[in-house]
Amino acid sequence: MKEVGVAIVGFGTVGAGVAEGLLKGEALISRRCGLRVALRGVADLDIVRDRGVDVPRALLTTDAMALVARPDVDVVVELIGGTGVAQDVIRAALEAGKSVVTANKKLLAERGAELFALARGRGVDLYFGASVGGGIPIVRALRDGLVANDIRALHGILNGTCNYILTRMAAEGSGFDDVLADAQRLGYAEADPTLDVDGHDTAHKICILASLAYGVSVPLRDIPVRGIRGLNPVDVRYAGELGYVIKLLAVCKAHGDKLEVRVNPTLVPKSHTLAAVNDVFNAVLVDGSLTGDTLYYGRGAGREATASAVISDVVSVARHVAVGTPRAAEPLPPLGGTPYTLLPPEDCVSRFYIRLMVREACGMVGRFATILGDHGVSIFAASQHEATEAQRAEGYVPVVILTQPARAGDIAAALTEITAQGIVRSMPFHLCIL
Amino acid sequence: MKEVGVAIVGFGTVGAGVAEGLLKGEALISRRCGLRVALRGVADLDIVRDRGVDVPRALLTTDAMALVARPDVDVVVELIGGTGVAQDVIRAALEAGKSVVTANKKLLAERGAELFALARGRGVDLYFGASVGGGIPIVRALRDGLVANDIRALHGILNGTCNYILTRMAAEGSGFDDVLADAQRLGYAEADPTLDVDGHDTAHKICILASLAYGVSVPLRDIPVRGIRGLNPVDVRYAGELGYVIKLLAVCKAHGDKLEVRVNPTLVPKSHTLAAVNDVFNAVLVDGSLTGDTLYYGRGAGREATASAVISDVVSVARHVAVGTPRAAEPLPPLGGTPYTLLPPEDCVSRFYIRLMVREACGMVGRFATILGDHGVSIFAASQHEATEAQRAEGYVPVVILTQPARAGDIAAALTEITAQGIVRSMPFHLCIL
């Protein structure tokens, strides 16, 4: 049986999971693949701390570069994260003609194009299935399973922390800060939750999926991103009353030669498949030209789910190494074909949910409806909610409007004008509707 | 750019879809894969009838074997179906050292072991992604994405016709025959619906998934199969009142070295992910040792969805052909490892739904509860339903029981005894609960 040597760089949570999975799963993997995937070593600056996994000390080293350079290492697994040392390790491996498996979404979102070019140049694989969706094989589905489809649209719930917070806010009517604090206590949110709750993690992932699905390199900075920080529980409640749940959605959608890519909290109809994706689960809904809608659902994070995805990539790459065709699959669909350009955010069309605190005076509702109409925005449904004591004392009542499909730019202009005219207490709050 | 020649045998609905997809998608596919997948010909006994697709007449032939034998054909796509000519075509192709793609679940379920052995012997691929789940890449997910996982359990809604009928029965309270007739009118059910509604199609598919997930060849005749024909709408209603929907589930589950494989209508809690799979959609829930639950959802049938899966396989096989490693992936996990044997159906443990027409007389409920208890079956919930006029006139009232987990054999024995003792009008009706 052929043997392929693997090195892991980064002995954190996922690294420990991959090491354990490779050692424990050796028999299963060789039975399924007909080759031996041998762990040669694990590198980390700290090789003393107990990771709670059974990895022989002889496999541990602090010298990542020496491990990568070993002649019996064929595949390098980068699990350091970030864009510093991780990038050096990946470049060193690729330049030495070794295939790389990584879960580093930030690095791929920022430097993917260069790294894939380097991999192509050296004729090796750069696999990244664990960078999006944890244990859900969505990258494989796009790359292989849906290869005959033009992807019409892709909607994803890609961040478990946000989805956990939103699920609990909807179920309990709790406030954002309370649930976030709880999520941090339970280990579902980081001490610094910025990357998650402000939507950046989701943006990294949709950036990678967009490049896979549409063969374009989408600059991260060009993706409009809005997170869920400070989401008002009143909007969660109103949405619920109207038959919607709020989810942090990543959207990627083709309109002719324009590509709409965005991340924002969105009202999802309760009858929609994505509305049932709760807690830390992730899901990606892909609308293919042949398949129609297909959905992929599972745990988007966690040591074992992510390790599963990494090992799956290691096995695929090892198969290529074993038969001497390390470039059996393109790292990404080559650029070319329809030259997509990004749709400017203000041109995105969607239905909208708008909550306004309207001055309690005769004719106010008529005035803002007129202003919306002047900007080409039609109202689909409207309801005035009971004001709290405090709101009534101030002379404002909450009104919620659902619009017909409208340009984001027109909505913004209309809301600015409504605010300027003193019809509302402050700039109205709005969200997209799926 | 390398070119790989493809022949399609069988110009039916799916064959036409694949031919169209290959011709229309040629540019997309070569852009994504870096190779040209060229359609050499399409064989069928009838090459006159209009299939509504734009395939040049010069590509059509009635001589399947001659097409398969052409030296410029590298990959043969078998879409005839059945176990006759289809098998001859596949054998001829494999023996000529050509890789094969098929959607023929019946043939694979019945003769898979031999055909895969033949493919292995000739060093070629035998791909079958379209045989289960249509456009849902579940075969790939099991083969590649979850390769590092022991599969703990697999639950599938695998037949669109049955799911359509069950969805409408639940939504409308209609009878089985009425909905079936409607489904036939709408083209969602065949004129002879036996294969679908009696569960055989589902059995073929779980047979294939079981062999993939557990590396065992499960004889089709050993799988206990129960379909949905004649399902009483009253059970759909009672299930709904108790918080369940009835789905035709295929189950494959490991218990130590025993494998539980079965197909039967099952009560699924409304809060369960599979309960939301409606209409003609299919879904497979896979519980992997590392990933936990992952779900794959989409259209399980239809020309385009199935064509998508076939073309995806053609592309994978063509990639192997192009780099000269036609056996880059094993057709199936090689046998070996844990030698699973099938769990006898009577040893399957599940909660059960039981509907009994109990004789309206003092102490009857106590008597059957005692008999259940004597067979080790505990009652989890029970409710007596209002009898219809006719039932009351006959002196029987409907009672529904949900049991705690119990052996199927014990349930059967208890129900037989209850019937023999004249406590009920006829043999009670029972279903598994997920």
Interface residues (C-beta under 8 A of the other chain):
Chain A: G17 G21 G25 A27 L28 I29 R31 R32 C33 G34 G129 G134 G135 I136 P137 R140 A141 D144 G145 L146 V147 A148 N149 D150 G215 T273 A276 G288 S289 L290 T291 G292 D293 T294 L295 Y296 Y297 G298 R299 E304 A305 A307 S308 A309 I311 S312 V315 S316 R319 H320 V323 G324 T325 A328 A329 E330 P333 P334 G336 G337
Chain B: G17 G21 G25 A27 L28 I29 R31 R32 C33 G34 G129 G134 G135 I136 P137 R140 A141 D144 G145 L146 V147 A148 N149 D150 G215 T273 A276 G288 S289 L290 T291 G292 D293 T294 L295 Y296 Y297 G298 R299 E304 A305 A307 S308 A309 I311 S312 V315 S316 R319 H320 V323 G324 T325 A328 A329 E330 P333 P334 G336 G337
